[in-house]
Amino acid sequence: MTTGTTDPVAAAFRRLRTAAETRTPCPPVRDLIGPDDETLAYAVQRRLTEAGVRDGRRPVGRKVGLTSPAVQRQLGVDRPDFGMLFADMACAESAVISLDRLLQPRVEAEIAFVLADDVTDPGVTAVTVGQRVAYAVAALEIVDSRIAGWDISFADTVADNGSSGLFVLGADQVPLDAVEPAAVRMTMYVDGVPASTGSGAACLGDPLEALAWLARTTLAHGDPLRARDVVLSGALGPMVPVTPGMQVRAHLSGLGSVGATFATRGAVTKGVS
C-alpha cells in the first residue's frame, strides 16, 4: 500500500473515475489500498457513489456480489460484497444493449428482490427480511470492471462498485409466498444454447440469506436498505463473457424468464431507462 502523505482512497477514486470517464480500463487499485482492506475499499466506493449523485445519478438499490462459489472461483475471491445500483443502469426486459456502455462485460442470472419496507433491524434474518419483500423477479446482471483484464482482488472489486455494469429485470413480479428462492433452478441460454446453470442454493445457501447479509451490512455502513429498493441478490451460476450480437435468456423456475441482446459497438441502445 502507498504510504506517506498520499491519500490512498482519493488516489484510488481518481484512478477508477478516470477509467469510467475515458472508457479505458485501468490498473488494479490494490497497490493503493491493499488487496483485502474492506474499510478503504468501501470508502473508495462511497466516494464514487457520492460523485455519481452529484452528477445527477439516482440510486435505486444495491447488488450483492461474490455469493456463488462458482463466481468466487472465477474471480479468485472468497466472500460477498455489495455495490450501488443507479437508475441509469436499468435496462428493460429484452433490451438491445450497446456494448459502448460497457468495457469488459460478463452476464449472470440472479433473483432480484424489490422491497416493500425499510430494513433497519440489525438482527434481521432470512426469515424476517422476507417479510419486507414486495416481490421477487428474474434478473440478469451485466457485471463489468474498470480494472484491466479483470485482474481483481477483493478490495479492487469492492472499490469498483462491486464490478457493476447494468441490470435487466423480468416481467413477472412474484410474491414470496408463491416461490421458494433457495429452490429456484436456473438455466441461462446464449444464442439458444445452455451456457450456465445453477440454483438459488448456490447464492449463500439461499438468496434471502444474501438479502439479510446485505441488510445488516448496509445498516452497519450507515446507509440501510429502503422501501422500493431493488436488490440483486447474487449469481445462481457461473457468469459468461459478453460478445457482440449475443442473445441471452435465463429461465428461473417459478419466476419466469429474462433476456437481453448485446449489439455491436456503435449501435443505438434500446430499452434503457
C-alpha positions in Angstrom: 0.0 0.0 0.0 1.2 3.5 -0.7 2.5 5.3 2.3 3.4 8.9 3.2 1.1 11.9 2.7 -0.8 10.4 -0.3 -4.5 9.8 0.4 -4.9 6.2 -0.9 -8.7 6.5 -1.1 -8.6 9.7 -3.1 -5.9 8.2 -5.4 -8.0 5.0 -6.0 -11.1 7.1 -6.6 -9.3 9.2 -9.2 -8.0 6.1 -11.0 -11.4 4.4 -11.2 -13.3 7.6 -12.0 -10.9 8.3 -14.9 -11.2 4.8 -16.2 -15.0 5.1 -16.3 -15.0 8.6 -17.9 -12.4 7.7 -20.6 -13.8 4.2 -21.2 -10.3 2.9 -20.7 -9.6 0.1 -18.2 -7.0 1.0 -15.5 -4.5 -1.0 -13.4 -5.8 -2.5 -10.1 -6.1 -0.2 -7.1 -4.8 -2.7 -4.6 -1.3 -1.0 -4.8 -3.1 2.0 -3.2 -5.5 0.4 -0.7 -4.2 -3.1 -0.3 -5.9 -6.3 -1.6 -8.1 -7.0 1.4 -8.8 -3.8 3.3 -12.6 -3.6 3.4 -12.7 -0.2 5.1 -10.6 1.5 2.5 -12.3 -0.3 -0.4 -15.8 0.7 0.7 -14.5 4.3 1.3 -13.5 4.4 -2.4 -16.9 3.0 -3.4 -18.6 5.6 -1.3 -16.7 8.5 -3.0 -17.7 7.1 -6.4 -21.3 6.9 -5.3 -21.2 10.5 -4.0 -19.7 11.7 -7.2 -22.3 9.9 -9.2 -25.1 11.5 -7.2 -23.5 14.9 -7.8 -23.6 14.1 -11.5 -27.3 13.5 -11.3 -27.4 9.7 -11.0 -30.2 8.4 -8.8 -29.6 5.4 -6.5 -32.3 2.7 -6.8 -30.9 -0.2 -4.8 -27.9 -2.5 -4.3 -26.3 -5.5 -5.7 -24.8 -8.4 -3.8 -21.8 -9.9 -5.4 -19.5 -12.9 -4.9 -22.2 -15.1 -3.4 -21.8 -18.0 -5.7 -18.8 -20.5 -5.2 -18.6 -20.8 -9.0 -18.2 -17.0 -9.4 -15.8 -16.8 -6.4 -13.6 -19.4 -8.2 -13.8 -17.5 -11.4 -12.6 -14.3 -9.8 -10.3 -15.7 -7.1 -12.2 -14.1 -4.1 -13.8 -15.7 -1.1 -16.5 -13.5 0.4 -19.5 -11.5 -0.6 -19.6 -7.8 -1.3 -22.1 -5.1 -2.4 -22.4 -2.2 -4.7 -24.8 0.6 -5.6 -27.5 0.4 -8.3 -28.4 3.5 -10.2 -31.5 4.2 -12.3 -29.4 4.6 -15.4 -28.1 1.0 -15.0 -31.6 -0.4 -15.5 -32.5 -1.9 -18.9 -35.9 -3.1 -20.0 -36.7 -6.8 -20.4 -35.4 -7.9 -23.9 -33.5 -4.7 -24.3 -30.9 -4.3 -27.1 -27.9 -3.1 -25.2 -24.9 -1.4 -27.0 -21.5 -2.5 -25.9 -20.4 1.1 -26.0 -21.8 1.4 -22.4 -19.5 -1.3 -21.2 -15.8 -2.2 -21.0 -15.4 -5.9 -20.2 -18.9 -7.2 -19.7 -20.0 -10.6 -18.4 -23.5 -11.7 -17.7 -25.1 -13.7 -14.9 -28.6 -14.7 -13.9 -30.0 -13.8 -10.4 -33.0 -13.4 -8.3 -33.9 -9.8 -7.6 -36.0 -8.6 -4.7 -38.0 -5.4 -4.6 -38.5 -4.2 -1.0 -41.9 -3.1 0.4 -40.4 -1.6 3.6 -37.2 -0.1 5.0 -34.9 -2.7 6.7 -33.4 -1.2 9.8 -33.2 -4.1 12.2 -29.6 -5.0 12.9 -30.6 -8.6 13.8 -32.6 -9.2 10.6 -32.6 -12.8 9.3 -33.5 -14.6 6.1 -37.0 -15.1 7.6 -37.6 -11.6 8.8 -36.1 -9.9 5.8 -38.5 -11.9 3.6 -41.4 -10.1 5.3 -40.1 -6.8 3.9 -40.0 -8.0 0.3 -42.8 -6.9 -2.1 -41.9 -9.4 -4.8 -39.1 -11.4 -6.4 -38.2 -11.2 -10.1 -35.9 -13.0 -12.5 -32.9 -10.8 -13.3 -29.8 -10.5 -15.4 -26.8 -8.6 -14.1 -24.3 -7.4 -16.6 -21.2 -7.1 -14.5 -18.3 -5.0 -15.7 -14.8 -4.0 -14.5 -13.0 -0.7 -14.9 -9.8 -2.7 -14.0 -7.9 -4.1 -17.0 -8.3 -7.8 -17.6 -10.5 -8.4 -14.6 -7.2 -8.5 -12.5 -9.0 -8.0 -9.2 -8.6 -8.7 -5.6 -11.5 -8.4 -3.1 -10.6 -4.7 -2.4 -10.4 -4.0 -6.2 -13.9 -5.2 -6.9 -15.4 -3.5 -3.8 -13.8 -0.2 -4.7 -15.1 -0.5 -8.3 -18.7 -0.6 -7.0 -18.8 -4.3 -6.9 -17.8 -4.6 -10.6 -21.2 -3.3 -11.5 -22.5 -2.6 -15.0 -26.1 -2.8 -16.0 -29.1 -5.0 -15.0 -32.3 -6.3 -16.5 -35.5 -7.3 -14.6 -38.0 -9.8 -16.0 -41.7 -9.0 -16.4 -43.1 -11.4 -13.8 -43.4 -10.0 -10.3 -43.8 -13.0 -7.9 -44.7 -12.7 -4.2 -42.6 -14.8 -1.9 -45.5 -16.9 -0.8 -45.5 -18.3 -4.4 -41.8 -19.2 -4.7 -39.0 -20.6 -2.5 -35.9 -18.7 -3.6 -33.4 -21.4 -2.4 -35.2 -24.0 -4.6 -35.2 -21.9 -7.8 -33.5 -23.7 -10.7 -31.8 -21.5 -13.3 -30.6 -22.1 -16.9 -29.1 -19.3 -18.9 -29.0 -19.7 -22.7 -26.7 -17.9 -25.0 -27.9 -17.9 -28.6 -30.3 -20.7 -27.6 -27.6 -22.9 -26.2 -27.4 -23.6 -22.4 -24.3 -21.7 -21.1 -24.8 -21.5 -17.3 -26.9 -23.5 -14.8 -27.4 -23.2 -11.1 -29.9 -22.8 -8.3 -30.9 -20.5 -5.5 -29.0 -22.6 -3.1 -25.8 -21.5 -4.9 -26.3 -18.0 -3.5 -25.1 -18.2 0.1 -27.4 -21.2 0.5 -30.5 -19.1 0.0 -30.9 -15.7 -1.8 -32.8 -14.5 1.3 -29.6 -15.1 3.3 -27.8 -12.9 0.8 -30.5 -10.2 1.3 -30.3 -10.4 5.1 -26.5 -10.2 4.9 -26.8 -7.1 2.7 -29.4 -5.5 5.1 -27.2 -6.0 8.1 -24.0 -4.8 6.3 -25.5 -1.7 4.7 -27.0 -0.8 8.1 -23.6 -1.1 9.7 -22.3 1.2 7.0 -24.9 3.8 7.9 -27.0 3.5 4.7 -29.8 0.9 5.2 -32.0 -0.6 2.6 -35.1 1.3 1.9 -38.6 0.6 0.6 -38.8 0.3 -3.2 -35.1 -0.6 -3.4 -34.1 -3.2 -6.0 -31.7 -5.8 -4.7 -29.8 -8.1 -7.0 -29.1 -11.0 -4.6 -26.2 -12.7 -6.4 -25.4 -15.1 -9.2 -27.0 -18.5 -9.3 -24.4 -19.9 -11.6 -21.2 -19.1 -13.5 -21.0 -15.8 -15.4 -20.5 -15.7 -19.2 -18.4 -13.2 -21.1 -20.4 -11.0 -23.4 -19.7 -10.8 -27.1 -21.2 -8.6 -29.8 -24.6 -9.8 -31.2 -25.0 -12.3 -28.3 -28.6 -13.1 -27.3 -29.1 -14.1 -23.7 -32.2 -15.5 -22.0 -32.3 -17.0 -18.5 -35.2 -19.2 -17.2 -35.7 -19.3 -13.4 -38.3 -21.8 -12.2 -41.2 -20.1 -10.6 -40.0 -16.7 -11.7 -40.3 -16.8 -15.5 -37.6 -15.6 -17.8 -35.5 -12.5 -18.6 -33.4 -11.7 -21.6 -31.3 -9.2 -23.5 -29.4 -8.8 -26.7 -25.9 -7.2 -27.0 -25.5 -5.1 -30.1 -22.2 -4.3 -31.7 -20.3 -1.2 -30.5 -21.6 1.9 -32.1 -25.2 0.6 -32.1 -28.1 2.5 -30.5 -29.1 1.2 -27.2 -32.8 0.4 -26.9 -34.9 -0.2 -23.8 -32.7 1.5 -21.2 -34.5 3.5 -18.5 
